[in-house]
Structures are given as C-alpha cells and as structure tokens.
Amino acid sequence: MRILLTGGCGFIGSAVVRHLIRATAHSVVNVDRMTYAASEDALEEARTHERHTLVRADVADLAAMQRLFAEHRPEAVMHLAAESHVDRSIDGPAVFIQTNVVGTFALLEAARGYWSALDAASRASFRFHHISTDEVFGALGDGDAPFTEATPYDPRSPYSASKAASDHLVRAWHHTYGLPVFVTNTTNNYGPWHFPEKLIPLVTINAIEGRELPVYGDGSNKRDWLFVEDHAEALVRAVEQGVPGETYAIGARQPRSNLEVVQTICRVLDDLRPDPAGPRERLIRFVSDRPGHDFRYEIDASHAEASLAWRAAHDFDRGIRRTVQWYLDHQDWWRAIRRKTYPGQRLGTAA
Ligand code: NAD
C-alpha cells in the first residue's frame, strides 16, 4: 500500500513509520508540520529509506493536502497529527482546535475530493484511519467497567474535546459521503522517543538526574499503559484489515496508578543504575493536582484483539525496563530537547 501518514515525526507516528519500514512492504509519505514535539531522529533508519518520504506541511492547509493527494495517490491515510499534551491544552487551547479539529476537517475534505474521483475498485479499497484517544470517553470511577467501543463520549479537557470533535467529523464523513473511514481509540502510550514533558519520560529523566519526581495529587489516578511498539503494530494491522465504519478500542490490560508507575520506574532504574545516595523513591514529591484531572481510563480491548488478531506483547514491567534502558542510552537526545524547549517543571499524565 501507499500510505499517507500524518504526524510521523511524533512519538507514536514515528513508531508506526519505523514498523512500516521494518516489518511491511508498504511505502509511506509522512506529512508533518514539525512542531516542538517532532523529531526526525525518531525515524531512525526509516529517515533515509526509499519507501519513506518526509513532507513538511500543515494538515490544516487544504490546498497543500490536495496537492499531496494528487501527487502521491495514496491507497490509505493514517491520521495521527495532533497537538497531544493535556497540560498545554489547558494553558493554550487555540492550537488544539486549529490542528485537531480544523486540521482533521481539511484532511477529510482533501481525502474526499481525491477519493470521489477514483475508479470504483480503488474507491472501495481506500481507507481513512483516524487515530484517537480513550480520553474522549471521559473518566471512570474505581468500580466502573472499562471503556468499550460503545461507551458514550464525555470529554473533559480541551485536548480530549478537540479529539472528540475530530472523531465526530470523521464518522460524519463516513455516514454522509461514504468515505471508508474507521477510528481507533487507544489508551496511554509509553516507550522510546516520548517527548520529555509526559509523565513516564519526565519521571525517568528526573530520576536519572537525581531530581525531584513530581506526582499529581495523591498519585491515585489510573491509566492503562500500552508500549508504543505494540500500539504501532495494532495500528498497522488496523490499516490493513480495518472495516469501514468500525471503531477499535485498543489497550494493554495493564492498569497502574500514577504512584505505581513512578515507583516502578524508580525500582527499575535502581536495578539498572544504582544510586549511591539510596533508592530513588526518596525523590517522590506530591504536588497540587491538574485542574479537572480525569481519575481513571481503562480499555476493554476484546473487540480489537479478536478482529485484528492482536494483543499487547509487553506487560508493564517489561515495557518500563526497555523504556528506562532507552532513556539511559539516549541522553544526548533528551538533554538537547530539555535545553531547547523544556518549559520548566511541567507534568503530564496523559496522551
Ligand atoms: P506527538 O505530540 O508526539 O506528535 C504529534 C506529531 O504531529 C508531531 O510530529 C507534530 O509535529 C505533528 N503535528 C502537530 N500539528 C500538526 C499539523 N498541524 N500538521 C502536521 N503535523 C502536525 O503525539 P503522539 O503522542 O505521537 O500522538 C499521535 C496521535 O495519537 C494523536 O492524534 C494523539 O491524539 C493520539 N493518541 C496518543 C496517545 C498517547 O498516549 N500519546 C494515546 C492515544 C492516542
């Protein structure tokens, strides 16, 4: 397949591009605006591979998107480009509406114009895969059943509201125009090349440097944590096998409280690189909570696992061990980012 993939220099997009180049014969046109969250280094060997082309463009630029469809004639779209950090959406929501809502609208319109002019067989096999989050479903209480594809939408932050809006647009383009779309809603990811403002990389880096480890509230907020390479594999299976009109809720069945996450990172780092000053748990500090902090997200991934013949391969301990080792081995990358863009002691717990 020729795949037009947006946001391929971000955390998850780059994992998908690496997976496409390493494990499939598909070619990929990677459309990325190269915001603060993008890193060409994350493409690794895909960066110069003949089946990968990087185009710097804004998904909200309709004319640019129309030109890309005409030039590259994709057989599938994987739409990952987004503003993705909840804390940033609270401080400055405008860019979230622009990229996540207006950008998705422009991409859908460019895709629809191109798809309508295809011959019947190409129209039938074309796929538009929209990548979204479980945060659109709102928050769970401790005893609530996990989210499924049938859970009603109830977004609470500017980030999740903008993603919910984009999900609605994508489904409307299916029902109204027949565009062959499907949506994946996935739980929190972690792993290599994760920008150092989100919870797991932030805590790992602070722990490596012997700094304080800030934890929101009492640390009891829970997330279901999926290793990014497992997610990339699920997304590629979905673009190959996904059925138009469907939704796939993707998760790892690895729920952990934020405090458990931080304690696991400390334990693994103590094991890999002992600190003469003692166990890193001494660095944990509880700080005032994020406004409107959703308590718990968790996915029941049964439908996606059965229909895509996929299951997360990493349990949380193995994924964290690989992640901590990766941050130990890639200090040049995150130290350069911290010097250039890191806006002080920011926290993240969400996508
Ligand atoms: P990220 O912030 O790491 O990367 C986003 C990428 O999109 C960056 O490379 C950025 O330059 C690019 N981009 C931003 N605005 C753009 C624009 N206007 N035009 C073109 N490119 C633009 O995000 P991520 O964590 O890799 O998330 C990717 C997608 O997966 C998002 O849609 C996000 O909502 C979704 N998601 C993320 C998680 C998670 O845990 N990170 C979980 C579920 C779903």
Residues whose N, C-alpha, C, O or C-beta is under 5 A from the ligand:
A	BS01	NAD	G7 C9 G10 F11 I12 G13 V31 D32 R33 M34 T35 A37 A38 A57 D58 V59 A60 H79 L80 A81 A82 E83 S84 T99 G103 I131 S132 T133 T186 T187 N188 N189 A351
